[in-house]
Structures are given as structure tokens and as C-alpha cells.
Amino acid sequence: MKLERDYFLNHSPIDFVFAQNSKDFTVSEVPLYEFTGEGEHLVLQVRKRNLTTWEMIKIISQGYNIDSREIGYAGLKDKNAMTIQYISLPKKYEENLKDFDEQNIKILSRTYHKNKIKIGHLKGNKFFVRLKKVNPTDANRIKSVVKQLKKYGIPNYFGYQRFGNDGDNFVIGKDIIDGKSKIRDRNKKRLFVNAYQSLLFNNWLSQRIRVSRVIDSFEGDELKEALKVVDLEFSDIEYLKKQEHPFKLFRGDIMLHYPFGRAFTLTEETFSEDLERFDNRGVSPSGLLSGKRAKSATDDADLIESKFREEIKAQDGERRYAWVFPEEMEVKYRDSDFWFELNFYLPKGSYATTLLEEIAGKPIR
């Protein structure tokens, strides 16, 4: 069992240095909705450096006599970065913060809202990334790759952060599922099982990208034979060959309205219409996070998904976007410093590091 990763672009690897620190990596949270400006909850926009979200909450809780359970947040932000996010706390604690002064935490703005911020109350994140030691030739290559990412989007892999410092949390997760490891701490148990779910998702997505590449590379009987090599045999390959997008949609795929919305099954009757909606970024295919009550693919899509589906009774399953579309992508090359700078937006749950790995054409960790 190992983590797989195929890149959908075929360029040779590009060398650069990505140092994940507060000077070269910035993450800014985009809330799911506008705050009302009134209500029983104080909403703080905070900037932190070199702290996890949990470490920041602990500092605020212990330093200003605030119950940590009453502090709400929408998502966890990187430690090795400068990050800007929103937290909420009951209005009764506002006076506690009048003399707020912390070295690595700054309150940027205050407002109010009627509800506590909860996990998932997040639209996405804006990123600034500085790549170093980029020569002029590679800078032009990066610009070319970015054009492709703007046009087609990117596979929505889980980033290496999902798998722990040693990259093998999924091994413990698999042992928990198989009853070989008993961990009582609920949070740790969920963390490890989530890592195993993520492994299955990433490996499924990698396989779909490999098959999509095969479909683009062969014709007719040669394509049929090439698909047999990867243990696939479709009754109809013409509808696959006609697709211009590098990620091929299969009949039976579970699609999601993009960037938010309900799930539906891709059928032959509406295939052409839904393919056009995918090209126009109105819908996107999804992959399975194995567990209870998650909707499964059917038809051709199930030929691959079934190989990466596992019964996980202790965990709710769900569908995750397999393909996402970066927005607001801007680049700048500083030739005097050999720096290449990128700004871009990704929807919630997507990793900036996976985008950088698509640019590099190799792991960056």
C-alpha cells in the first residue's frame, strides 16, 4: 500500500525552491458569507505567523480567560505561513480583548454576526506563493504551465499535509479499520482514518488520470488493448475519445454542481450537456471518500472506483471534487532575485501545494 500521484500535464520536471514560511507563503481565508455586523458573536479577522490554528486558539483562550470551546473557526490554517482567517467568540468576551497584544497574532478587524463560525463556513482561500532559484528559462516554462492550469483546472489531490509528518498516517488508519490497532483518542482515530480515506481517493484520482492519458494516446483497437493492460474494457470508447478535456468523464460518474451544490449521476441521456457544463465549470466530477451513506459511481465509472472503495463503518463517507479550477491566477517573475511569484484562489478543501506540484511535475516536499 503506497500513495500514488500522477500529474495530468506531461512536461519535464521544473526545479524551484518553495520554502513554506511566513515571508514566502500567505493564505487568506474567504468566508462563505458576509457577516451581518450585528448579533451576539464577535467576529475577528486575525493574522497569525508560525502557529497552527489550534495553537492560536489556545493562546487566546488561556491568555484572555476565554473558554476555547466557544471560539469558532471555519478551517485549519498552515503553521509555516502567514495566514489570515476569521474566528468568532461570544460578545461577552469582547472586553477581555481590549488590551490584546501577542507577538505572532494580530487582530486586523472586528465585526459581529448572529451565529458562531463553524467548520466548513468557508468559501475558499487566496494564496500568495514565492518560488525561489527560478532561472529565466524555467520562469517561461512555469508561465506556460500556468496557462494550461487556467484553461483546464487541476486534479484535487489531498496534499502531503494530510498524511502526517512521515507521510504514512494512512497505514495506522488501515490498521484501525482492520481491527489491528486500537486507538482510544477519538480525534487521533479520526485523523488516521481520514488519512486512509484520502489515500484511496488520491490513488483513484491518479488511476483516472493515467486512464485519461491512455485514451488520449491511442486509437481504435490499440486503445482497446491499452485499456486491457490496466484491466479495463469499455463497451463504448468513442464517447471517451471525443472529449477534449484531459480528464475524461465516464458514464456513471457522480457529478457535483460547482463550486457548491447537489450530486447527480452522469448518464448517457444528458452526457453531452453535462460535458459542456464541465467545460464551462458549472459542474465537476467527484471521487469517493469511503464510508457510510456515500453515493457510489455506476456504469463505466464504477469499473475504476470499485477498486478503491472500502467499507469503513466507523466513518461517514462523502463525495469530494476530483477536479477544481484555480481563479484569479496572476504571476510575476523578478529576474533580479530569480523569484517567481504567484497569486491564486482555490475553493475550500483544496491544497496550494498540489497546484505547485502540478507546476513542478514532481513532489515538492
C-alpha positions in Angstrom: 0.0 0.0 0.0 1.5 3.3 -1.1 0.4 6.8 -2.0 0.3 7.3 -5.8 0.4 10.6 -7.7 0.1 11.1 -11.5 0.4 14.6 -12.9 -2.0 15.4 -15.7 0.5 17.6 -17.7 3.4 15.9 -19.4 6.1 18.5 -19.1 9.5 17.5 -17.8 10.1 18.5 -14.1 10.8 22.1 -13.3 13.2 23.0 -10.5 12.5 25.7 -7.9 12.7 26.2 -4.2 9.5 26.5 -2.2 10.2 27.5 1.4 7.0 27.2 3.4 7.4 30.2 5.7 5.6 33.4 6.7 7.5 35.5 4.1 7.1 33.3 1.1 3.7 31.7 1.7 0.5 33.6 2.6 -3.0 32.2 3.0 -6.1 34.5 3.3 -9.4 33.0 4.1 -12.5 33.9 2.1 -15.6 33.5 4.3 -18.7 31.6 3.0 -20.9 34.6 3.6 -20.8 38.3 4.6 -21.1 38.9 8.3 -24.2 40.9 9.3 -22.4 43.5 11.5 -24.8 42.7 14.4 -25.5 39.8 16.7 -24.3 38.0 19.8 -21.0 36.8 18.3 -17.8 38.9 17.9 -16.0 38.1 14.7 -12.3 38.8 14.5 -10.2 38.8 11.4 -6.8 37.6 12.7 -3.3 37.3 11.2 -1.0 34.7 12.6 2.5 33.6 11.9 4.2 30.3 12.7 1.2 28.9 14.7 -1.4 26.3 13.9 -5.0 27.4 14.3 -5.3 25.3 17.4 -2.1 26.9 18.9 -3.6 30.3 18.2 -6.9 29.5 19.9 -5.0 28.1 22.9 -3.1 31.4 23.3 -6.2 33.5 23.0 -8.2 31.2 25.4 -5.6 30.9 28.1 -4.3 34.5 27.8 -7.6 36.3 27.9 -9.8 34.0 30.0 -12.0 32.7 27.2 -13.5 29.2 27.0 -11.8 27.6 24.0 -14.9 25.6 23.2 -16.7 28.9 22.5 -14.2 30.0 19.9 -15.4 29.2 16.4 -13.3 28.9 13.2 -14.1 27.8 9.7 -10.9 25.8 8.8 -7.4 24.9 10.0 -4.6 27.1 8.5 -1.0 26.2 7.9 1.6 26.7 10.6 4.5 27.5 8.4 2.9 30.5 6.7 1.4 33.9 7.3 -2.3 33.2 7.5 -5.4 35.4 7.8 -8.6 33.9 9.0 -11.8 34.6 10.9 -12.7 33.4 14.3 -15.8 34.1 16.4 -16.5 34.2 20.2 -19.4 35.3 22.3 -19.7 39.1 22.5 -19.4 38.8 26.3 -15.7 38.3 25.9 -15.1 41.5 23.9 -13.9 43.4 27.0 -11.3 40.7 27.6 -9.5 41.6 24.4 -9.2 45.4 24.9 -5.5 45.1 25.6 -4.8 42.3 23.2 -1.1 42.1 22.5 0.6 38.9 21.1 3.8 38.6 19.1 2.6 36.3 16.4 -1.1 37.2 16.4 -2.7 40.4 15.2 -6.4 41.4 15.2 -7.0 43.1 11.8 -10.7 43.9 12.1 -13.7 43.3 14.2 -17.4 42.9 13.4 -20.4 41.0 14.7 -22.6 38.1 13.5 -25.7 36.3 14.7 -24.1 32.8 14.6 -20.9 31.2 15.7 -18.4 30.4 12.9 -18.3 26.6 12.4 -16.1 24.2 10.4 -16.9 24.4 6.7 -18.2 28.0 6.8 -15.6 28.8 4.2 -15.8 29.6 0.5 -12.1 29.2 -0.2 -8.6 30.7 0.3 -6.4 33.2 -1.6 -2.7 32.3 -1.7 0.5 34.1 -2.3 3.5 31.9 -3.1 7.1 32.9 -3.8 9.3 30.4 -5.6 13.0 30.9 -5.4 16.0 30.0 -7.6 14.0 30.1 -10.8 16.1 30.8 -13.8 14.6 32.7 -16.8 14.1 29.6 -18.9 12.2 27.8 -16.2 10.2 31.0 -15.5 8.9 30.9 -19.0 8.1 27.2 -18.6 6.1 28.0 -15.4 4.2 30.7 -17.3 3.3 28.1 -20.0 2.1 25.6 -17.4 0.0 28.3 -15.6 -1.8 28.9 -18.9 -2.7 25.3 -19.0 -3.9 25.3 -15.4 -6.0 28.4 -16.1 -7.6 26.6 -19.1 -8.2 23.1 -17.7 -8.0 23.3 -13.9 -6.2 20.9 -11.7 -6.8 17.4 -10.0 -7.9 18.0 -6.5 -5.5 15.7 -4.7 -5.1 15.8 -1.0 -1.8 17.4 -0.2 1.1 15.8 1.7 0.0 17.6 4.9 -3.0 15.2 5.1 -0.7 12.2 5.7 1.3 13.3 8.7 5.0 14.3 9.1 6.2 10.9 7.9 3.6 10.6 5.2 2.3 7.3 6.5 -0.7 8.1 8.8 -2.8 6.1 6.3 -1.1 2.9 7.5 -2.4 3.4 11.0 -5.8 4.3 9.6 -5.9 1.0 7.7 -4.9 -0.9 10.8 -7.7 0.8 12.8 -10.2 -0.3 10.1 -8.9 -3.8 10.1 -9.0 -4.0 13.9 -5.2 -4.4 14.2 -4.8 -1.1 16.0 -6.9 0.3 18.9 -6.6 4.0 19.5 -9.0 5.4 22.1 -8.5 9.1 21.4 -11.4 9.9 19.0 -9.6 12.9 17.4 -6.5 10.9 16.6 -8.5 7.9 15.4 -10.4 10.2 13.0 -7.2 11.7 11.8 -5.7 8.4 10.9 -8.8 7.0 9.3 -9.2 10.3 7.3 -5.7 9.7 6.0 -6.6 6.3 4.8 -9.7 7.7 3.1 -7.5 10.3 1.4 -5.1 7.6 0.3 -7.9 5.8 -1.5 -9.1 9.0 -3.1 -5.7 10.1 -4.3 -4.9 6.7 -5.7 -8.3 6.5 -7.5 -7.7 10.0 -9.0 -4.2 9.0 -10.1 -5.6 6.0 -11.9 -8.3 8.1 -13.6 -5.6 10.5 -14.8 -3.5 7.6 -16.2 -6.5 6.1 -18.0 -7.4 9.6 -19.4 -3.9 9.8 -20.8 -4.2 6.4 -22.4 -7.4 7.4 -24.0 -5.7 10.5 -25.5 -2.7 8.5 -26.6 -4.2 5.6 -28.6 -6.8 5.0 -31.2 -9.2 2.2 -32.2 -8.1 -1.4 -31.4 -4.8 -0.1 -30.0 -6.8 1.8 -27.4 -8.8 -1.2 -26.5 -5.7 -3.3 -26.0 -4.0 -0.5 -23.9 -7.1 -0.3 -21.7 -7.0 -4.1 -21.2 -3.4 -3.7 -19.8 -4.9 -1.7 -16.9 -7.8 -4.2 -16.6 -10.4 -2.1 -18.2 -12.8 -2.9 -21.0 -15.5 -0.4 -22.0 -18.4 -1.3 -24.3 -18.1 2.1 -25.9 -14.9 4.1 -26.3 -16.0 6.6 -28.9 -17.6 8.9 -26.3 -14.3 8.9 -24.4 -12.2 9.8 -27.4 -14.4 12.7 -28.4 -13.7 14.6 -25.1 -11.1 17.4 -25.4 -10.6 17.9 -21.7 -7.5 16.0 -20.3 -9.7 14.5 -17.6 -12.2 12.2 -19.2 -15.7 11.9 -17.8 -17.2 8.4 -17.6 -20.9 7.4 -17.7 -21.9 6.7 -14.1 -19.6 9.4 -12.6 -21.1 11.2 -9.6 -21.0 14.9 -10.6 -21.3 17.9 -8.2 -22.5 21.3 -9.1 -19.5 23.6 -8.9 -18.4 25.2 -6.7 -21.3 24.2 -4.4 -24.3 22.1 -4.9 -26.0 18.8 -5.1 -24.8 15.5 -6.6 -26.2 13.7 -9.6 -25.2 10.7 -11.8 -23.8 11.3 -15.3 -26.0 9.4 -17.7 -25.9 8.7 -21.4 -29.1 10.8 -21.9 -27.6 14.0 -20.6 -23.9 13.3 -21.2 -23.2 15.9 -23.9 -25.0 18.6 -21.9 -23.1 17.8 -18.7 -19.8 17.5 -20.6 -20.4 21.1 -21.8 -21.2 22.2 -18.3 -17.9 20.7 -17.0 -16.0 22.5 -19.7 -17.8 25.7 -18.6 -17.1 25.0 -14.9 -20.7 24.6 -13.9 -20.2 21.0 -12.7 -17.3 18.8 -11.8 -16.7 15.1 -11.3 -16.3 13.7 -7.8 -14.3 11.0 -6.1 -15.4 8.8 -3.2 -14.3 9.2 0.4 -15.2 5.7 1.5 -17.6 5.4 4.4 -21.3 5.1 5.4 -24.0 6.6 3.2 -21.7 7.9 0.4 -23.2 7.6 -3.0 -21.2 5.3 -5.3 -20.4 5.6 -9.0 -22.1 3.2 -11.5 -21.6 2.0 -15.1 -18.2 2.8 -16.6 -17.1 5.0 -13.7 -17.6 2.1 -11.3 -15.0 -0.1 -13.2 -12.3 2.1 -11.6 -14.0 3.4 -8.4 -14.9 -0.1 -7.2 -11.1 -0.9 -6.9 -10.7 1.9 -4.4 -13.9 1.6 -2.4 -13.7 0.1 1.1 -16.3 -0.4 3.7 -15.5 2.0 6.6 -18.3 1.5 9.2 -17.0 4.0 11.7 -16.8 6.9 9.3 -19.3 8.8 7.2 -18.4 8.8 3.6 -18.8 11.7 1.2 -18.0 12.8 -2.3 -15.1 15.2 -3.0 -14.5 17.3 -6.1 -12.0 15.4 -8.3 -11.3 18.5 -10.3 -11.1 22.1 -9.3 -10.5 25.4 -11.1 -8.0 27.9 -9.7 -9.1 31.5 -10.1 -7.5 34.9 -10.0 -4.2 33.5 -11.1 -1.5 36.1 -11.5 2.2 35.6 -11.9 5.3 37.8 -11.8 8.9 37.0 -12.4 11.5 39.0 -10.5 14.6 38.3 -12.6 17.0 40.3 -10.4 16.2 37.9 -7.5 15.3 34.8 -9.6 11.9 34.8 -7.8 8.7 33.7 -9.3 5.6 34.9 -7.5 2.0 33.5 -7.8 -1.3 34.7 -6.6 -4.4 32.5 -6.9 -7.6 31.4 -5.3 -8.8 27.8 -4.6 -12.1 26.5 -3.2 -12.1 25.1 0.3 -10.6 21.8 0.8 -8.0 22.3 -2.0 -4.3 22.4 -1.4 -1.9 25.1 -2.8 0.9 22.5 -2.6 -0.9 20.2 -5.1 -1.1 23.1 -7.5 2.7 23.8 -7.0 3.4 20.1 -7.6 1.5 20.2 -10.9 3.7 23.1 -11.9 6.9 21.3 -10.8 5.8 18.0 -12.3 7.2 16.3 -9.2 6.8 16.2 -5.4 7.9 19.5 -3.7 8.2 18.3 -0.1 
